[in-house]
């Protein structure tokens, strides 16, 4: 019997949702994870859960999309629905982006405890090998499974991991005659062939299971069938991995996420009853109508309906642009018609709540009613200045190269971007030194020649190559001095103005794309702050240690940091501080200030260390052999105490330990990349939590880049959210830091060091600081008087005349289109509202689509 009844609404998931709605509306006791006098689900979250009940149970729809703005609690709603499924004896699987598995596991445990039930066991799955583990039978019965988006992102080679996976597969199919009904017939036949070959002692070859291999799809289907069937499939960040939803695309050409979802929704528990789907995303569409179609297909919508929604989106967007350009009765009426159709097409599938809701007593709504809709300030720019001769010539050279006809130089047309963003000037010179076929330095043997004749010299082509070589030579001086890059220097000045020089320094979140440019920015910020602090110590050793302390006993030996430090010492404002001081002088000052800092903090360090060894030790089983944990744990607790004292005026070691435990040891469970021993004790988990902890060695600026483990990300996120601890600046890789991270409690400024083209991506980036309970909301609540109210600052870095300047204009146009569709902000700014009459504005405002499940939203 299905747990999603369409006729009898008194049983199954429907009934469980009713019970949860009652329970989650009551205030939870202090210490439950929600806070005193707060319900586990707020009114908007409960309304969304009730709307999901209506769609998935009563109306028997295959799926739904929760597209709430960032920071509105989509995960909590999804887990509440999953809780209802599990309580109805169903099974749930969640496809989770990398790095967020621990957050989902924690949310599941908190939600079940809020429902007064024991949390389910959630097996840890990090690779396909885990599906063949000795305990694999428990996977088939586990009520909840979390799978990483990239589970199928594997290669079959001759390494140990590939050999082990291939052996496990062969061991499981050897001698079998029957296979799961969830595997298509053609793939069963391929698996049957594998069984026959194994019976004749013919092992499978790696290339057969490699991408494009004859047996790869069947192997994936069999492996995932070991998990059993599901009743609910939740897809977090469901907008990812686009251009793969078309049914006509071959499996081998689909993204790994699309291939994973294809198998998960195929695994129905009752014949002809596929699992319901729930897509979570703050950016369901990003660039065009086809994006609507793709995410709707992932929600189980028929292709015909999905295409119709995409067309309605296209019409609505055109009508929105028309009424923006020519606000009048005719365009307003056309907009109303298009908006109505758009809402009717999309509302059965999508639910979206906004932070600002008329009648809701939120900080944002009060701000908008009093100051207007522009609570995000994107009017400012960080403008780079080209002052030096080398960079003036470089700008001229890049323009000349970009306007020339193609010469075969691979990097030539990218140089405009390279100059503005500082990421690939060197590649042009690599091409010069190591020419490839078609390069501008190739000999005339590759030019056109007539049949039967020798090579014909093309004088025009030869002159083009000579000109390209001339302009490339003009670029070399600028490329040789990357720390003098105008955009880099402009970004440093703007960031320091906010994070150091303001009356009330604030933290700054920076987003970049290219690794080397981001590293130079981070190193230069750290080098300059190191110099400033050491000079304060040199001039006044008796000043408060917080003004001169730099973590560490010696200057880092890292070659790239030393290069940044040498560059910083040559900058005019630094020279005015250091005079003739060099790196050796700074090394001596570093040792002296470290000794003084250690003596000043020794008492606090000793007090906390005693608490750790004598009080915590017996409580948590901190054995003698774990002495190496004592110092980092002590340092971590001191850092937490500093932040608590700044916020509340007082702190104790016990309070710091409680905060550390909640932040790093949630629910006494393993991290997603924890030790292989599932029974690891508390000491082991503390060691894991402190693996990437920098403690007092943390720098003024830190980089969040790819390859960083979940534990390190968690530490960096926690440290950035503390106002009393470094880093003051977090430089995040766009693809790593834009989703799933909460970076809002101590920051309201986003610097777009290398702006993206995609408005959905930028919306996600800004969403890291634009969240409920943010620093900005706190500042607005405390704002008094007639002064300009605080805003969330969005600062793109631009090089005048470069392609990035044009990029920002295009991005803003796309951004306005995005917010018109998703937020109804057709006249999003005060300026655009002034251009329209009151009557037109009223028609547009009343017609804008509203997908909110709260009372007052249009009926669906």
C-alpha positions in Angstrom: 0.0 0.0 0.0 1.3 3.4 -0.9 2.0 5.9 1.9 0.9 8.7 -0.4 -2.9 8.2 -0.4 -5.0 10.1 -2.8 -8.4 8.8 -1.5 -7.9 8.1 2.2 -6.3 11.2 3.8 -6.4 9.8 7.3 -3.4 7.6 7.0 0.2 7.6 5.8 2.2 10.7 5.2 -0.9 12.9 5.3 -1.7 12.0 8.9 1.9 12.3 10.0 2.2 15.8 8.5 -0.9 16.8 10.5 0.6 15.5 13.7 4.0 17.2 13.0 2.2 20.5 12.2 0.6 20.5 15.6 3.8 19.5 17.4 6.1 21.9 15.5 3.8 24.8 16.2 4.3 24.6 19.9 7.2 26.4 21.6 10.1 24.1 22.4 11.8 24.1 25.8 15.2 25.8 26.2 18.1 23.7 25.0 16.1 21.9 22.3 18.0 23.6 19.5 15.3 26.1 18.7 15.6 28.6 21.6 13.2 29.6 24.3 9.6 30.3 23.3 10.2 29.5 19.6 8.5 26.7 17.6 10.6 24.4 15.6 8.9 25.5 12.4 7.8 29.1 12.0 4.5 30.1 10.5 5.9 30.3 6.9 7.7 26.9 7.2 4.5 25.3 8.5 2.5 26.8 5.7 4.9 25.3 3.2 4.7 21.9 4.8 0.9 22.1 4.7 1.1 23.0 1.0 3.4 20.0 0.3 0.7 17.9 2.1 -1.9 19.2 -0.3 0.2 18.7 -3.4 1.8 15.3 -2.7 -1.0 13.6 -0.8 -4.3 15.2 -1.7 -3.6 16.1 -5.3 -1.3 13.2 -6.0 1.3 15.3 -7.8 4.7 13.6 -8.5 6.8 16.4 -6.9 7.2 20.0 -5.9 9.8 22.7 -5.8 10.7 24.8 -2.7 12.3 27.9 -4.0 12.4 30.1 -0.9 14.9 32.9 -0.8 18.2 32.0 0.8 18.2 31.7 4.6 14.5 30.9 4.9 14.9 27.3 6.2 14.3 25.1 3.1 16.3 22.3 4.6 14.2 22.3 7.8 11.0 22.0 5.8 12.4 19.2 3.7 13.5 17.3 6.8 10.1 17.7 8.4 8.5 16.2 5.3 11.1 13.4 5.4 10.2 12.9 9.1 6.6 12.4 8.2 7.6 9.8 5.5 9.7 7.9 8.0 7.0 7.9 10.6 4.6 6.5 7.9 7.1 3.6 7.5 8.6 5.0 4.3 12.2 5.6 3.1 13.9 8.8 2.1 17.0 9.6 0.1 18.6 13.0 -0.2 21.1 14.0 -2.9 23.3 16.5 -1.2 26.1 18.8 -2.6 29.6 18.0 -1.4 30.5 19.5 2.0 26.9 19.7 3.3 26.3 16.1 4.4 27.1 17.0 8.0 24.6 19.8 8.0 21.9 17.6 6.7 22.7 14.9 9.2 22.5 17.4 12.0 19.2 18.8 10.8 17.7 15.3 10.7 18.8 14.7 14.3 17.4 18.0 15.5 14.1 17.6 13.7 13.5 14.1 15.0 14.3 15.2 18.5 12.0 18.2 18.1 9.3 15.6 17.1 10.1 13.7 20.4 11.5 10.7 18.5 14.9 9.0 18.5 16.8 10.1 15.4 17.3 7.3 12.7 20.7 5.9 11.9 22.0 7.6 8.8 24.7 5.5 7.2 27.7 7.3 5.9 28.1 7.0 2.1 31.0 8.7 0.5 31.7 6.4 -2.5 30.2 3.5 -4.4 32.4 1.1 -2.4 30.4 1.9 0.6 27.3 0.4 -1.1 29.2 -3.0 -1.1 30.3 -2.8 2.5 29.9 -5.8 4.8 27.0 -3.9 6.4 25.4 -3.2 3.0 22.2 -5.0 4.0 21.5 -2.2 6.5 21.6 0.3 3.7 18.5 -1.4 2.1 16.6 -1.0 5.3 17.9 2.4 6.5 15.0 4.9 6.6 17.2 7.8 5.6 20.2 7.9 3.2 22.3 10.9 2.3 24.1 10.6 -1.1 26.6 13.1 -2.4 25.8 14.7 -5.7 29.1 13.4 -7.1 28.6 9.8 -6.0 28.8 8.6 -9.7 31.8 10.8 -10.5 34.3 7.9 -10.5 36.8 6.5 -13.0 37.7 2.9 -13.6 41.4 2.5 -13.9 44.0 0.1 -12.5 44.4 1.8 -9.1 43.5 0.1 -5.8 40.2 1.8 -5.5 39.0 0.9 -9.0 40.2 -2.7 -8.7 38.5 -3.0 -5.3 35.2 -1.6 -6.7 35.3 -3.9 -9.7 36.0 -6.9 -7.5 33.1 -6.1 -5.2 30.8 -5.8 -8.2 31.9 -9.1 -9.6 31.6 -10.9 -6.3 28.0 -9.7 -5.9 26.8 -10.7 -9.3 28.7 -14.0 -9.6 26.2 -16.9 -9.9 23.1 -14.7 -9.8 20.2 -15.4 -12.0 17.7 -12.8 -10.8 18.2 -9.1 -10.5 16.1 -6.2 -9.1 13.1 -5.1 -11.1 14.4 -1.6 -10.7 17.1 -2.4 -13.4 15.9 -2.0 -17.0 15.7 -5.1 -19.1 18.5 -4.2 -21.5 20.8 -3.5 -18.6 19.9 -6.8 -16.9 21.0 -8.5 -20.1 24.4 -6.8 -19.9 24.7 -7.9 -16.2 23.7 -11.4 -17.3 26.5 -11.4 -19.8 28.9 -10.3 -17.1 27.8 -13.3 -14.9 28.3 -15.7 -17.8 31.9 -14.4 -18.4 32.7 -14.7 -14.7 31.5 -18.3 -14.8 34.1 -18.9 -17.5 36.8 -17.2 -15.5 36.8 -14.1 -17.7 37.1 -11.0 -15.4 35.8 -7.6 -16.5 38.3 -5.1 -17.9 38.5 -1.5 -16.5 37.6 0.1 -19.8 34.2 -1.8 -19.8 33.1 0.2 -16.7 34.8 3.4 -17.7 32.8 6.4 -19.0 31.4 5.3 -22.3 32.1 1.6 -21.7 29.6 -1.0 -22.6 28.9 -2.1 -19.0 29.1 1.2 -17.1 25.3 2.0 -17.1 24.4 -1.5 -16.1 27.0 -1.5 -13.4 25.7 1.8 -11.9 22.1 0.6 -12.0 23.0 -2.6 -10.2 25.1 -0.8 -7.6 22.4 1.7 -6.8 19.8 -1.1 -6.7 21.5 -2.4 -3.6 20.0 0.6 -1.7 16.5 -0.6 -2.3 13.5 1.6 -3.2 12.4 5.0 -1.8 9.2 6.8 -1.2 10.7 10.3 -1.3 13.7 11.7 -3.2 14.9 15.1 -2.0 17.3 17.0 -4.3 19.2 19.8 -2.6 20.5 22.6 -4.8 18.4 21.1 -7.6 19.4 23.8 -10.1 22.9 22.3 -10.4 24.3 20.3 -13.4 22.1 21.8 -16.1 21.7 20.8 -19.7 21.1 17.2 -18.9 17.3 16.8 -18.4 16.3 16.0 -21.9 15.1 12.5 -22.3 16.8 12.2 -25.7 20.2 12.7 -24.2 22.2 9.5 -23.8 23.1 8.6 -20.2 26.8 8.8 -20.9 26.4 12.5 -21.8 24.4 13.4 -18.7 25.9 14.9 -15.6 26.6 12.5 -12.7 23.9 14.2 -10.7 21.3 13.5 -13.5 22.4 9.9 -13.8 22.1 9.5 -10.0 18.6 11.0 -10.0 17.6 8.8 -12.9 18.2 5.7 -10.9 16.8 7.0 -7.6 13.4 7.9 -9.0 13.3 4.6 -10.9 13.5 2.7 -7.7 9.8 2.5 -6.8 8.7 0.5 -3.8 5.3 -0.5 -5.2 4.9 -1.2 -8.9 4.0 1.8 -11.0 4.2 4.1 -7.9 7.4 6.1 -8.3 8.7 8.1 -5.3 7.7 11.6 -4.8 10.3 14.3 -5.5 11.2 17.5 -3.7 13.5 19.9 -5.3 15.2 22.6 -3.1 16.7 25.7 -4.6 16.9 29.4 -4.1 17.6 29.9 -7.8 15.2 27.7 -9.8 16.0 29.7 -12.9 19.1 31.6 -13.8 19.4 32.6 -17.4 16.5 31.6 -19.5 13.2 29.7 -19.9 14.9 26.4 -20.5 16.2 26.4 -16.9 12.5 26.3 -15.8 12.0 23.2 -17.9 15.0 21.4 -16.5 14.2 21.9 -12.8 10.5 21.0 -13.4 11.5 17.8 -15.1 13.6 17.0 -12.0 10.4 17.5 -9.9 8.7 14.9 -12.0 6.6 17.2 -14.2 5.7 16.0 -17.7 7.9 17.4 -20.4 4.9 19.0 -22.2 3.9 20.9 -19.0 7.5 21.8 -18.3 7.9 23.3 -21.8 4.6 25.2 -21.4 5.9 26.7 -18.1 9.1 27.8 -19.9 7.1 29.5 -22.6 5.0 31.3 -20.0 8.2 32.4 -18.3 9.4 33.8 -21.6 6.2 35.8 -22.1 6.2 37.1 -18.6 9.8 38.3 -18.8 9.1 40.1 -22.1 6.0 41.8 -20.6 8.0 42.8 -17.5 10.7 44.4 -19.7 8.1 46.2 -21.8 6.4 47.8 -18.8 9.7 48.8 -17.4 10.7 50.5 -20.6 7.3 52.1 -21.4 5.2 52.2 -18.2 1.6 52.8 -19.3 -1.9 51.3 -19.2 -1.4 49.1 -22.3 1.9 47.6 -21.2 0.6 47.2 -17.6 -2.4 45.2 -18.8 -0.2 43.1 -21.0 1.9 42.4 -18.0 -1.1 41.5 -15.9 -2.2 38.9 -18.5 1.3 37.4 -18.9 1.8 37.3 -15.1 -1.5 35.5 -14.6 -0.6 32.9 -17.1 2.9 32.5 -15.6 1.4 32.0 -12.1 -1.2 29.6 -13.3 1.4 27.4 -15.1 3.9 27.4 -12.3 2.0 27.6 -9.0 1.0 23.8 -8.8 4.7 23.0 -8.6 6.5 25.8 -7.0 6.4 27.3 -3.5 8.5 30.4 -2.7 8.6 32.5 0.4 10.4 35.8 0.5 12.0 37.5 3.5 9.9 40.6 3.0 6.2 39.8 3.3 3.5 42.6 3.6 2.0 42.4 7.1 4.9 40.3 8.5 6.6 42.1 11.3 10.1 41.2 10.1 13.2 43.4 10.2 13.3 43.5 6.4 9.6 44.3 6.0 9.9 47.2 8.5 12.9 48.5 6.7 11.2 48.4 3.3 8.0 50.1 4.6 10.2 52.9 6.1 13.1 53.3 3.7 12.0 51.6 0.5 13.0 48.4 -1.3 16.7 49.2 -1.8 18.1 47.5 1.3 20.9 46.1 -0.9 23.3 48.8 -2.0 24.8 47.9 -5.4 25.3 51.5 -6.5 29.0 51.6 -5.5 32.0 50.2 -7.3 35.6 49.4 -6.5 37.2 51.2 -9.3 40.8 50.3 -10.3 43.2 53.1 -11.3 45.8 52.6 -14.0 48.6 54.9 -13.0 51.9 53.3 -13.7 53.5 53.3 -17.1 53.8 49.5 -17.4 50.1 49.0 -16.7 49.0 51.9 -19.0 51.0 50.2 -21.8 49.5 46.9 -20.9 46.0 48.2 -21.3 46.9 49.6 -24.7 48.5 46.3 -25.7 45.5 44.2 -24.7 43.2 46.4 -26.6 45.4 46.2 -29.7 45.6 42.4 -29.5 41.9 41.9 -28.9 41.0 44.1 -31.9 43.5 42.3 -34.3 42.3 39.5 -36.6 43.0 36.1 -35.1 46.7 35.1 -35.4 46.4 31.6 -34.0 47.6 32.6 -30.6 45.3 30.7 -28.3 45.2 33.2 -25.5 45.0 36.3 -27.6 41.2 36.8 -27.4 41.1 36.1 -23.6 43.6 38.8 -22.8 40.9 41.4 -22.1 39.6 39.2 -19.3 43.2 38.3 -18.2 44.1 42.0 -17.7 41.0 42.9 -15.8 41.0 39.8 -13.6 44.7 39.1 -13.3 44.5 35.4 -13.9 46.2 34.4 -17.2 48.6 36.9 -18.6 51.4 34.4 -18.2 49.6 31.9 -20.5 50.2 34.2 -23.4 54.0 34.0 -22.8 53.8 30.3 -22.3 52.4 30.2 -25.8 55.3 32.2 -27.1 57.9 30.1 -25.4 56.3 26.7 -26.2 54.4 27.2 -29.5 51.9 24.7 -30.6 50.4 24.0 -34.0 48.7 27.1 -35.2 50.6 29.4 -32.9 51.7 32.8 -34.3 55.3 31.7 -34.2 54.7 28.7 -36.5 56.8 28.8 -39.7 55.4 29.7 -43.1 55.2 26.0 -44.0 51.7 26.0 -42.5 50.4 28.9 -44.7 48.4 28.4 -47.8 50.2 27.0 -50.8 49.1 26.2 -54.3 49.0 22.5 -55.6 52.3 21.4 -56.9 54.1 24.4 -55.6 56.2 25.1 -52.5 55.0 27.2 -49.6 53.8 30.6 -50.4 54.7 33.3 -47.9 51.6 35.3 -46.8 53.0 38.7 -46.1 49.8 40.0 -44.5 49.7 37.1 -42.1 53.4 37.5 -41.3 52.9 41.2 -40.5 50.0 40.3 -38.2 52.2 37.8 -36.3 54.9 40.4 -36.0 52.4 42.9 -34.5 51.1 40.3 -32.1 54.6 39.6 -31.0 55.3 43.3 -30.5 52.3 43.8 -28.3 53.0 40.7 -26.3 56.4 42.1 -25.5 54.7 45.3 -24.2 52.7 43.1 -21.8 55.7 41.4 -20.2 56.6 44.1 -17.6 53.1 44.2 -16.2 52.9 40.4 -16.1 56.2 40.2 -14.2 54.8 42.4 -11.4 51.4 40.8 -10.5 51.2 42.5 -7.1 51.0 45.8 -8.8 47.8 44.8 -10.6 45.4 47.8 -10.5 42.3 45.6 -9.6 44.3 43.8 -6.9 45.4 47.1 -5.3 41.9 48.6 -5.6 40.4 45.6 -3.9 43.0 45.7 -1.1 42.3 49.4 -0.4 38.5 48.9 -0.3 38.6 45.8 1.9 41.0 47.5 4.4 38.8 50.5 4.5 36.0 48.4 5.8 37.9 45.8 7.8 40.5 48.0 9.4 40.2 51.7 9.0 36.5 52.3 9.8 35.4 53.4 13.2 33.7 50.0 13.7 35.6 47.5 11.6 33.5 44.8 9.9 34.2 41.5 8.3 34.3 41.3 4.5 33.3 38.3 2.3 35.1 38.2 -1.1 34.2 36.0 -4.0 36.6 35.2 -6.8 37.0 32.6 -9.6 40.6 32.1 -10.3 42.9 30.6 -7.7 46.2 32.5 -8.3 44.5 35.9 -8.2 42.6 35.0 -5.0 45.8 33.7 -3.4 47.6 36.9 -4.2 44.8 39.0 -2.7 44.8 36.9 0.5 48.6 37.0 0.8 48.8 40.7 0.2 46.1 41.5 2.7 47.9 39.3 5.3 51.3 40.8 4.5 50.2 44.4 4.9 48.3 43.7 8.2 51.4 41.9 9.5 53.5 44.9 8.7 51.1 47.3 10.4 50.9 45.2 13.6 54.6 44.7 13.9 55.2 48.4 13.4 52.6 49.2 16.2 54.6 46.8 18.5 57.9 48.4 17.4 56.7 51.9 18.3 54.7 51.1 21.4 55.2 47.6 23.0 53.0 48.6 25.9 49.9 49.1 23.7 47.0 46.6 24.1 48.2 43.3 22.7 45.1 43.1 20.5 46.5 46.0 18.5 49.9 44.5 17.7 49.6 40.7 18.1 50.2 38.7 15.0 49.7 34.9 15.4 52.8 32.8 15.0 56.4 32.9 16.2 58.1 33.3 12.8 57.2 34.7 9.4 55.8 31.9 7.2 58.4 30.4 4.9 55.9 29.9 2.1 57.5 31.3 -1.1 54.3 32.9 -2.4 53.6 34.7 0.9 57.2 35.9 1.1 56.7 37.3 -2.5 53.6 39.1 -1.3 55.5 40.4 1.8 58.3 41.7 -0.4 55.8 43.5 -2.6 54.0 45.0 0.3 57.3 46.4 1.7 57.7 48.3 -1.5 54.3 50.0 -1.4 54.3 53.7 -0.6 52.0 53.5 2.4 54.0 50.6 3.9 57.3 52.3 3.3 56.0 55.3 5.3 55.6 52.9 8.2 58.6 50.6 8.0 61.2 53.1 6.7 64.3 51.0 5.9 63.0 47.8 7.6 63.3 44.6 5.7 62.1 41.0 6.1 65.0 40.3 8.6 63.9 43.2 10.7 60.3 42.0 10.7 61.5 38.5 11.7 63.1 39.9 14.8 60.0 42.0 15.7 57.9 38.9 15.2 59.9 36.9 17.7 59.8 39.7 20.3 56.0 40.3 20.0 55.3 36.6 20.2 57.3 36.3 23.4 55.5 39.3 24.9 52.1 38.0 23.8 52.8 34.6 25.3 53.7 36.1 28.6 50.6 38.3 28.7 48.3 35.4 27.9 50.0 32.8 29.9 47.6 33.1 32.9 44.5 32.7 30.7 46.1 29.9 28.8 47.0 28.1 32.1 43.5 28.6 33.5 41.8 27.1 30.5 44.4 24.3 30.2 43.7 23.3 33.8 40.0 23.2 33.1 40.6 21.0 30.0 42.9 18.6 31.8 41.3 18.4 35.3 37.6 19.0 34.6 36.9 18.0 31.0 39.5 15.2 31.0 37.7 12.9 33.4 34.3 13.9 31.9 35.1 13.1 28.3 37.8 10.5 28.7 40.7 12.7 27.6 43.5 10.1 28.1 47.1 10.9 28.9 48.1 9.9 25.4 45.9 12.6 24.0 48.0 15.4 25.4 48.5 16.7 21.9 44.8 17.6 21.9 45.1 19.7 25.0 46.8 22.7 23.5 44.6 23.1 20.3 41.5 22.5 22.4 42.6 25.1 24.9 43.3 27.6 22.1 39.9 26.9 20.6 38.1 27.5 23.9 40.1 30.8 24.4 39.0 32.0 21.0 35.3 31.2 21.8 35.7 33.0 25.2 37.0 36.1 23.4 34.0 36.2 21.1 31.5 35.6 24.0 33.1 38.4 26.0 32.8 40.8 23.1 29.1 39.9 22.5 27.9 39.4 26.1 30.5 41.1 28.3 31.4 37.9 30.1 32.3 34.3 29.5 33.3 31.1 31.3 35.3 28.1 30.2 32.3 25.9 30.7 30.2 28.2 28.3 33.0 28.1 25.8 33.1 24.2 26.0 29.4 24.1 25.5 29.6 26.3 22.4 32.5 24.2 21.0 30.6 21.0 21.5 27.5 22.4 19.7 29.5 23.8 16.8 31.9 20.9 16.3 30.3 17.8 17.8 26.7 17.9 16.8 24.5 15.1 18.2 27.6 13.1 19.1 27.8 11.8 15.5 30.6 11.3 13.1 31.5 13.9 10.5 30.9 13.0 6.9 34.6 12.4 6.4 35.2 11.0 9.9 37.3 8.1 10.9 36.4 4.8 9.4 35.6 3.4 12.9 31.9 3.9 13.4 32.3 3.5 17.1 34.9 6.2 17.5 34.8 7.8 21.0 34.5 11.4 22.0 38.3 11.9 22.1 38.5 10.7 18.5 35.8 13.1 17.4 37.5 16.0 19.2 40.7 15.2 17.4 38.8 15.1 14.1 37.2 18.4 14.8 40.5 20.0 15.6 42.3 18.6 12.6 42.1 21.8 10.6 41.8 24.2 13.5 44.3 27.1 13.2 43.5 28.6 16.6 45.7 31.6 17.3 47.6 30.9 14.1 44.6 32.0 12.0 45.3 34.9 9.7 43.7 38.3 9.0 42.5 37.0 5.6 41.8 33.4 4.8 41.0 31.6 1.6 38.1 29.1 1.2 39.0 27.1 -1.9 38.3 23.7 -3.5 39.8 20.6 -1.9 39.2 21.9 1.6 37.6 19.2 3.8 34.2 19.6 5.5 35.8 20.0 9.0 38.1 22.8 7.7 35.1 24.5 6.1 33.1 24.3 9.3 36.0 25.8 11.4 36.4 28.6 8.9 32.7 29.3 8.8 32.5 29.3 12.6 35.5 31.6 13.0 34.3 34.1 10.4 31.0 34.3 12.2 32.7 35.2 15.5 33.3 39.0 15.7 36.3 38.7 18.1 38.3 36.3 16.0 40.0 36.2 12.7 39.7 36.0 9.7 38.3 39.5 9.1 38.3 38.8 5.4 37.2 35.5 3.8 38.2 35.1 0.2 35.9 32.3 -1.2 36.1 30.4 -4.4 32.8 31.1 -6.2 32.0 27.4 -6.8 32.9 26.5 -3.2 31.5 29.2 -1.0 28.3 30.4 -2.6 25.9 27.6 -1.4 25.1 26.1 2.0 27.4 28.3 4.1 26.1 30.7 6.7 28.4 33.6 6.9 26.0 36.3 8.0 26.3 36.9 11.7 29.4 39.2 11.5 29.4 40.4 7.9 27.2 42.5 5.6 29.7 43.3 2.8 30.2 41.1 -0.3 33.1 42.1 -2.6 32.8 40.6 -6.1 36.5 40.4 -6.9 35.9 38.6 -10.1 32.1 38.9 -10.8 30.2 36.0 -12.3 27.9 36.4 -15.3 25.1 34.3 -13.8 22.6 36.3 -11.7 21.6 33.2 -9.9 25.2 32.6 -8.8 25.5 36.2 -7.6 22.2 35.9 -5.7 23.6 32.8 -3.9 26.8 34.7 -3.1 24.9 37.6 -1.6 22.7 35.1 0.2 25.6 34.1 2.4 25.2 37.4 4.3 21.5 38.2 3.5 19.9 35.8 5.9 17.6 35.8 8.9 19.5 36.8 12.0 22.2 38.6 10.1 24.5 41.4 11.2 22.6 43.7 8.8 19.3 42.9 10.6 20.9 43.5 14.0 22.3 46.9 12.7 18.8 47.9 11.3 17.2 47.0 14.7 19.7 49.2 16.5 19.5 52.1 14.0 18.3 55.3 15.5 18.0 58.9 14.2 17.7 60.5 10.8 21.0 59.1 9.4 21.2 56.9 6.4 20.1 53.4 7.4 22.6 50.5 7.1 22.5 48.4 3.9 23.9 45.2 2.6 26.9 46.3 0.5 27.6 44.7 -2.8 30.9 45.9 -4.3 32.1 44.7 -7.7 35.7 45.3 -8.7 36.1 47.0 -12.1 38.9 48.1 -14.3 37.5 51.0 -16.4 37.4 50.3 -20.0 37.8 46.5 -19.5 35.3 43.8 -20.3 34.4 43.4 -16.6 32.8 46.9 -16.7 30.5 45.7 -19.5 30.1 42.4 -17.6 28.6 44.1 -14.6 26.1 46.0 -16.7 24.9 42.8 -18.4 24.8 41.0 -15.0 22.6 43.8 -13.6 20.2 43.5 -16.5 20.0 39.7 -16.0 19.7 40.2 -12.3 16.8 42.6 -12.7 15.1 40.0 -14.9 15.7 37.3 -12.4 14.3 39.3 -9.5 11.3 40.4 -11.6 10.3 36.7 -12.1 11.2 35.4 -8.7 10.5 38.4 -6.4 8.0 40.4 -8.4 10.3 43.3 -8.4 9.4 44.7 -11.8 9.9 48.2 -10.4 12.5 47.1 -8.0 14.2 50.4 -7.2 12.9 53.7 -6.1 14.2 55.3 -9.4 12.2 52.9 -11.6 9.1 53.4 -9.5 9.3 57.1 -10.0 9.1 56.6 -13.8 5.7 55.0 -13.6 2.4 56.5 -12.6 0.7 55.4 -9.4 -2.0 53.6 -11.4 0.5 51.6 -13.5 2.6 50.8 -10.4 -0.6 49.5 -8.6 -1.6 47.3 -11.5 1.9 45.8 -11.7 2.2 45.3 -8.0 -1.1 43.5 -7.8 -0.4 41.4 -10.8 3.1 40.2 -9.8 3.1 36.4 -9.2 3.2 35.3 -5.6 4.0 31.6 -4.9 3.9 32.0 -1.2 1.9 29.3 0.8 1.0 31.8 3.4 -2.5 33.2 3.7 -3.2 36.0 1.3 -1.3 34.4 -1.6 -3.3 33.6 -4.8 -5.1 30.3 -4.8 -3.3 27.5 -6.6 
